[in-house]
Amino acid sequence: MSDSTPRDEPRLSVGQVAKRADVAVSTLHFYETKGLIRSWRNTGNQRRYKKDVLRRIAVIKAGQKMGISLSEIQETLGQLPQSRTPTKEDWANMSRFWQAQLDEKIAYMMRVREMVDGCIGCGCLSMKSCPMYNPDDIVAKESNGAVWLEQPEQARAAKNCYDKEN
């Protein structure tokens, strides 16, 4: 937190950052202790931030909303340069670390959206389609949990098999 920022660069107070980023001041302090953002102290011992901290906070919030842990966010933000404001290319390189993970989450959410009103192979046998697709909970022999949400190819195979028989 040393004052190594050029004198002509805009500096934001903790209150300004909190307001503009729509987070509590305590959140900024927490992010700082976790190494997610950086500040420095001015001659009056007040925290100051470069304006690019606003984008970092927006990315942190977006990552959290998508279910990415703070430690993963910290690791990913660590790919960005600390000595200068990240460029578009820097952000693009950083985002590649999340793309596969986000694609996987999106695919899972789509499966849930499409399958949650039918048999998902969880063993409850409470849906009308369960006795057809999962008679006597035969799926339990394969695995535990909502098997067909986790392994959609097995759900398709079971449903295709049933549909061919009937």
N, C-alpha and C positions, 0 to 999 in steps of 0.2 A: 504494500500500500504506500509506496513512495510516490512523490510528485514528479514523475518522469514524462508527463504528457506535455506537448508543446503548449506554450502560453496562449496561442491563438485558437486552439481547439476548443469547441464547445464543451463545457463541463456542466453536468447535471447534479443537483443535490439528491440526497436519498429520497426526499419527499417528492421531488419532480419525477424521478424514475418510478417510484411506487405508483403515483397517480397515472402517469402515461402508460405504464405496463399493466395497470389494474391489478396490482398485488399489494399486500401489506408490507410495511417497512420491515417487519420481522421476517417475512419471506425473503426479502433481499439479503438480510443478514444471514439467514440460513443458507441460501444459495452461495453466499460468499464463503461461509465456513466449509462448505462442501467443495469449494474450488470451481463452481460452475460459472461464477462471474467474478470480476475484479474491480476494486476501487482503489483510491488513494486518498490521503488526507491533505487538505490544504493547510495553509499557515495557521488558520484558526482551528485546526484539528477536526474539521468537518469532512465527512466522506464526500467524495466526488466521483462521478462516473463519466466515461466517454459515451457519446450518443449510441455507439454500436452495441452497448449493453442491452438496449431495447430489443434488438433482434435476437440476441442470445436468450433473453427472457421469454420472448415469443416462442422460440424453438423449444425451450425447456417446457413451457406450458403445453405446447402442441404434443411433444413427446409423451408427457405425463398423461394427457387426455387419450392418447392412443395406447396406453398401457405399457410404455417403455419405462423401465426403472430409472431412478436418478443415477444409479451407478453406471448404467449403460449410456445415459445421456451425458454424464461426465466424461466417460471414455470417448464418446463420439465428439464432443466439443473439444476434447484434447487434441483432435486432428487439426483444429483451426490455429492459425498463427496468433500468438499472444502479443507480439511486438507491434502489430499494425492492425488496422481494421480489415477483417476478412473481405475478400473479393467475391464476386458471383461464382467464380471458378472454385474458390475455397469452399463455399457453401455447397456447391454441386458435388465436390469430392466427398464432403462430410455426409451428405444425404445418401450416398451410395451404401453406406454402412447400414442404413435402416431399410432400404428398399426391399430386400428379400424378406426381412422380418415382417414388414408391413403387408407385403403381398400375401404372406401366409395368414396373417390375422384377418385380412379382408376376405380371403377364401373361406376361412372358418366362420366368420360372421355371416357370409352369404349362405353357407350350409345350414347354420342355425336358423336363419330367416326362412329358408326353403323347407326345412325338415321338422321344425319344432312342433308343428301341428299334426305330425304323424308319428309313426313308430320310429324311434331312434335307437332301438336295441339296448335300452337301459335296464330292462327286466321288470318294469312296472306292470306290463301287460294290460294297461288301462285304456288304451286307445282301441278303437274298433279294428284298426289295421294290424295291431300287434299279433293277434292269434293267426293272422294270415302270414305275416312276414317273419314272425318270431314265435312259433308255436312252442308252448311249454318252456319258453326262454332258452331255446337252443343256442342263442348267441353267447350265453354265459360260459359255454364250453370253449369258446374262442378267446374271450377276454372279459375284463371287468369294466364297469363304467358305461357311458353312453357310446357303445362301440361304433355305431353307425355315424355318429357325429365326428368321431375321431378318425374313423377309417371309412370314408364314404364309398370307396370302391367295393367294400364288402356289402354295404347297404344296396348298392346298385345290383350286385350279383344276386343277392337274396331276392330282391324284388323282381328282377328279370326272370329268375327261376320260377317264382310263384306265378308271375303273369303268363309264362309259357305253359304252365300246367293247367291254367284255368282259362 
